[in-house]
Amino acid sequence: MMPFDSGLGRNTANYAALTPVSFLAWAAEVYPERASGVHGDRRFTWRETYQRCRRLASALRGLGVTRNTTVALMLANTPEMYEAHFGIPMAGGVINTLNTRLDADALAFMLRHGEARVLITDRSFSALMAAAVERSGVPLIVVDVDDPEYDGPGERIGSFEYEALLASGDPTFAWTAPPDEWDAIALSYTSGTTGDPKGVVTHHRGAYLAALGNILAWDMNSFPVYLWSVPMFHCNGWCHAWAVAARAGTNVFLRKVDAAAMLDLIARHRVTHFGGAPIVQSLILNAPEECFAGIDHTVRCFTGGAAPPSAVIEAMERRGFLLSHIYGLTETYGPAAICAKQPEWDELSKAERARLNGRQGVRYSVEEGLTVMDPQTMTTVPADGETIGEVMFRGNITMKGYLKNPAATEAAFAGGWFHTGDLAVLHPDGYIKIKDRSKDIIISGGENISSLEVEDTIHRHGKVMACAVVAQPDAKWGETPVAFIELKDGAEATAEEIIAHCREYMAHFKAPRRVVFGPVPRTSTGKIQKFVLRERVRSSAAIDV
């Protein structure tokens, strides 16, 4: 036995499983009276947030939540959603955030596939979730959140009300770290190109490191003021929920993205950081001039999805908003790459800086590898900015795998790297730039839309012979679906008819915004030539600046 292997084992004095829950305990211990959150007239300190999370954990334990129990969440960006990101893992459970824009059938599948035991749902989603619960066939315990900031329709559908449930919990609940930091902390469903959504399983260790990675990539100093414009159902809010606690910052909650409301909160609370898809930046830039009153400080912004146009980056800079372009997937805990700014770029023109900043960039310091490879040979493509390959990740902030889907997991990790399905080039300076998406995923306003799912829905229309859906550039959403449709002989249809048909069977944001009728190009073997259609609409321009 080697000397360094003898008498130097792990014990409680020198080892603890990594979990982002520890960030909350630290914030409450060191900065108990600092503001942890603001939501309308409600104010919270880190002491109070810690107590509320422990109450939630205690109450969930009383409802039968233990290690690896799934707790589903259909919530807006409210304090309750934030508390769930700590309270659920404190009880040993697995966080399952549900996309608020999905339809009842998709949500029912997720509840069933994820084996949720408890559902916590905002009253604004009551009708949707009542249908989803019924269709799932799962015997769920439902908890209603009645947010004072919401005054719209929606009846309570659960057996418990959130605040009453918290009141039944113990504020001194003795939570413990997971027995293994590889234990699941979250289950997030991601759009697939075929079949049902895949359940991405992430672990405590990865969530801890991803939160730290965000802090480092963003140069996030102590006490940031973070505006919740990124939906917390997206990759657990890009792991920012845990990052803010690690810096004892203040969460400014926002139920719905609205430019005027955002700018008001930025001015009133001196917001220092926020995130969002390029559409969020466009909304801000198009806000009336008076909305910018009182904003005289620098605001840092993470933007993901399709790269914002150069003009947007320049315009945001002039307003004092410093954009950092990030890239990642649900499978990488959200952001895992950033277009790290080089000091010498400061000497360049704004247009050239914007061009460089529009790339997906380099790996986070907490991720071990990011490159572009030929997926067949698993060799890195030349760093010439021209040769296209597939983006690959590896490291601690890569998922455990897909729930109950070993074949998809094995395929995703083939060759010892995570295959993203995104096609890109590698520049001489090591920065990557996405050029296309092999999975035919359209990124619209930060949401993933499967072109095959849209095509399948269109094909249900009785007048359609063939169709193909690709992305077209959109100044507001980054990308939107455009459908090319070949009708059956003698049939007639309008674009409005097709769009209405799609909206009847799927979430409205997935429906095509434009419909083009005519012959669909095919190869000699009958395969639809999507690349011809992409060229026709110049869809690559949506992610190329």
Secondary structure, DSSP 8 states (H G I E B T S, - for coil): --GGGSS----TTT-----THHHHHHHHHH-TTSEEEEETTEEEEHHHHHHHHHHHHHHHHHTT--TT-EEEEE--SSHHHHHHHHHHHHTT-EEEE--TTS-HHHHHHHHHHTTEEEEEEEGGGHHHHHHHHHHHT---EEEEE--TT--S-----SSEEHHHHHHTS-TT------SSTTSEEEEEEE--SSSS-EEEEEEHHHHHHHHHHHHHHTT--SS-EEE--S-TTSHHHHTHHHHHHHTT-EEE--SS--HHHHHHHHHHHT--EEEE-HHHHHHHHTS-GGGGTT--S-EEEEE-SS---HHHHHHHHHTTEEEEEEEEEGGGTEEEEE----GGGGGS-HHHHHHHHTS-BEE-TTSSEEEEEETTTTEE--SSS---EEEEEESTTS-SEETT-HHHHHHHTGGGSEEEEEEEEE-TTS-EEEEEETT-EEEETTEEEEHHHHHHHHHTSTTEEEEEEEEEEETTTEEEEEEEEEE-TT----HHHHHHHHHHHS-GGGS-SEEEES---B-TTS-B-HHHHHHHHTGGGGG--
